Amino acid sequence: MTLSPRSLFRPPQGIDPGDPAIASADLLLVDTAALEQFQEKCGAVSRPELRKNKERERFRDSGKNGNAPGASRPTGLAYLTLSARSDGDDEILLRKAVLIGAAGIALKDVRNGAEVQRLDVLLSVAEAEEGVEHGRTKILALTDGMLPPAGSSAGFSEKSRRLIGLAFDPAALAATLGATRERSPDGQWAPAFAQARTATLFSSKAAGLAAFDAPSPLAGEPLLMDCHISRADGFDGRLTADPQQVEIINAAYERS
């Protein structure tokens, strides 16, 4: 069984393949708005099934002409973000993601298993159209924690073999609630956020999935302690937008 990732790094200011955090993070979240930048800076992995036409050849060669040494690594661990509430051209985006060899899709604003099932179907179509092995593109669900009861038919159990886990996104919950704070002055989660975090953990584990904690505002030893507590609570890793946190997160969630 493949171990789940620990550090889920979302670069706050674009993509730099030379960033040590990108080199050491287990998973990289890339906004769909940065897809062109992602292609240009990181290139694409070279796979035999992508050698079918000139467009695919161009994507494959971009890693050679380009960019930083080992540029295929960011592509191979990258999850492109897409909202479950999107009403845009999802099919086109997903075909591009499959074409450039992205590891998966980070589906934002997820609240039930049906939304994951829909993405699974769209990815199956995209992979078939691009001649890519079925099921290669994985799914990470980002949620505000407003979820069905853990273990219910509306949850995430057996909804998709692509789904690697659920991650708690407190910023999404703050937007939903119109909340102006996520934590109390002593650093503890505000009640609604604590409940949503727990719901994410319950839903993940009830479905046999990895659970990823929210970003932490801490640094250094306090961050390490917070990650140890998070792991003791049952989380398998966590999100971060701070490159200085990646190494600490990896160490804290290390599996024996």
N, C-alpha and C positions, 0 to 999 in steps of 0.2 A: 504493500500500500504506500502510495506517495504521500509524504508529509505535507501538510498544508503550509502555506507561507506564514511568516511571522510579521515582517514589516511591509506595510502597504503604503508606498511613498507616492504622494501626489505633488509634483513640483509646483510651487506657487508662482513661478515666473518663467514659464516656457521650459524647453527641453535642452539640456546641455549634456550630450553623451559623455563628456569628460568629468561630469559631476561625480565625486566619489560616492555620494548617496545612491545614485543610479547604478553604479557598479556593484554596490553591496546590498541594495534592497532586494527583497524576495519578489516583490510585485510592484509594478509601476502603473499608476492611474494617469491616463492622458485624456484631457478634454477633447471632445470631438471637434471643437473649433480649432484645435491645434493639429488637426490631422495632416494638413499639407506640410506644416513645419516638422511634424514627426517623420514623415516620409523623407523630407529633404535632409534632415540632420542625422537620422538613425538608419536610413536605408531599409532593406528588407532581407529576411533570411532567404538563402538560396535553396529552393526545393525543386526536384525534377518536375513535379506536376505544374509548376508555374512557368514552364518553358514553352507554352503553347502559342503565344502570339507576341507581337512586338511590344505591346503595352506591358505585358508581364515581364518580358525581357528587360524593359527599361527599369521597372521596379527592382528586379533582381540585380542589375548592374549598378544601381545607385549605391549599394553598399561597397562596391569596389572603388568607386570614383571619389569617394567621398569623404568620407567624413572621418570620424575618429576611429583609431584602431579598435577592433572588437565592436563595431557599431551594430552588429546583428544582435548583440545581447539585449539592448533595450527593446528591440522589436520583439524578441522572443519571450520577454517577460511582461510586455505591456498589455494592459486592459484599457480599451477605449471606452469612455463614459457615454452613456445614452440614458435618457430619462424614460421611465415607464409611462410618463404622461405625454411623450412626444407624439406629435401628429405630422411630423415631417417625412422626408424620404428615407425612412429607416432601411429599406431594402438596399438602396444605393450605398448608404454608409456601411452596412454590414458586408456588402460585397467588397468594398474597399478594404475593410478591416481584415477580411479573410485573405484577400489578395496580397496584402503586405506582410502577412504572417503574424498578425497580432495574436497574443496568447489567449485573449478573451475579451469579453464585454463586461464592464462594470455598470450594471443597471441601477440607476438612481431612482429614488422615490417609490421603491417597491413596498407593497402592503399585502400582497397575497401570492399564493403559488401560481395562480392563473397567469399573472403577468410574466413570470419566469417561463411558463409553458409556451406562451406566445413567442417570446424571444427564441426559445429553443427551436420552434418550427421555422422561424425566419432564418436562423443560422443554418439549419439543415438545408434549406433551399439555396442559400448563398454558397455553402460548401459544395453542393451538387453542381451548381452553375460554374463554379471556379475549379472544379476537379480536385477538391481537397478532401482528405479523409473525413468521413462522417464522424462528428463528435469531437474533432480536434480543438475547436474553439470553445473555451470554457466560459462560465458565467459567474460573476460575483454580484450579489445583491446588496445594495446600499439602502438602508431603511431608516425612517424616522421613529420606528418602534411602535407605530400604530398598526398592530398586527392581529390576525385572528388568534383565537386560543391555541396554545401550543398543542400540536398533535391533531388538530381538527382537519377535516377534509379540505378546508380552504387554505391550509398551511402549505408547507414546502416538502413534505415527505413524498418521495417518489415522483416529484413533478418534472425533474430533469436530471439526467446523469451528468450533464455539463456543470451543474451548480456546485461550486466548491465551498460556499459558505455565505453567511450574512454578516454585514458590518453595520454597526450603529452609527448613524449620521446625525449628531445633535444639531448641526446647523439647519438641517432640513426640518427638524422638529421645531426649532425656534421660529422658522419662517411660517410653519403651519399654525403655531399657537399665537404668533405675534409677540413672543416672549422677548424681553430685553436682557435677560440673563439666563445662563445655563447652570451656573453654580452659585452657591451661597458664599458669603465673604470668607468662610473658613475653607473653601475649596471643595466642599462636598457638592454632589449633584443636587440641584433643586428637585423637589418631589416628582414632578412630571417627567423630568429627564431620567431620574433614577428608575422610575417605573418602566419607561420606554427601553432603557438599557437592559433591564432584567427581562423584558418581553423578547428582546432580540436574542438574548442568551438562551431563553427557554425554547423559542421557536427553532433556533439552530440545532440545539442538542436533541430536541424531539424528532427532528428530521434526519439525525445522524450527520450533521454538517458542522464545519468549523464555524466558530464565532469570533468576530473581530471587534475589539473595543474601539471607542472613540478616540480622537486625538487628545493628547494631554498637553496642558500649558506649562508643564514642569520641565526641568532640565537637570542633568547631572545625577547625583545620588537620589534626590527626591523622585525623579522620573523613574529610576531603576526600582525604587521601592514601590512606586505606584504600579509599575508593570508587574512586579512580583505579586502584588495584591490582586491585580486583574487576572493574572494566570491562575492564582489560587481560587478565584471566583469561578473559573471555568473557561475563560477566554483563551483563544489559541494564538492571538497576535493583535496588532492594532494599526489603525490608520495614523499617518503623520504627514504634515507638509513641511516639517523642519528637518533638513538634511543632517543636522547635528544629533538628531534622535535615533537615526536608523541603527547605528551600531549598538546603542543601549537596548533598543527594543529587541534586536536579534539575540542579544545575550540573555535578556530576561525571559524570553519565551523559548529558549533553546530546549530541545527535547533530548532526554537522556537515552 
